[in-house]
Amino acid sequence: MSQLARSEAADLIVRIARSQDRAAFVALFEHFAPRVKSYMLRCGAAQEAAEELAQEALLAVWRKADQYDPERSGASTWIFTIARNLRIDALRRERRPVIVEDPSDANEAEPAPDVLLASAQRDERLREAVTELPRDQAEVVRLAFFDDRTHVEIAGQLEVPLGTVKSRMRLALGRLRRLLEDQA
């Protein structure tokens, strides 16, 4: 099937959600996988990464088909949003620095006591501020910054939509900023 009408794609997703219809998934995959891969290549992904991200995106469509609402968005918009978010998560993982200890650092002096004290005080203010957050916001902050989890991993662990995680994170960071400014 080379071209899917807008309503056909939505119907396929609904069939997947209702009965895990494999034929519907195959039709959706055949239509969207090359398009998502092409999109990933245009976004700068390497050939292999683009293919992997396209497969991940379509697999997410299979798993999350019950979350699709044809009243809120078209099928292609929904699918490409999933793909875009996976690409963003992949970029974040790629950009995490790998810390390699330099053996010459072993002889360096410890930081000055006033630097250590200031750092400890800043850390304590941040911990206190996190306790002031609503429970759901504090949880996403802890998972993201203390457990080093991606938004997708947090959504899976908490069993909430990715948008909910991002929303909680945005609200939490805004509130933390205000709390820490008030304490300064």
Secondary structure, DSSP 8 states (H G I E B T S, - for coil): -----HHHHHHHHHHHHHH--HHHHHHHHHHHHHHHHHHHHHTT--HHHHHHHHHHHHHHHHHHGGG--TTTS-HHHHHHHHHHHHHHHHHHHHHS------GGGGGS----HHHHHHHHHHHHHHHHHHHTS-HHHHHHHIIIIIS---HHHHHHHHT--HHHHHHHHHHHHHHHHHHHHHH-
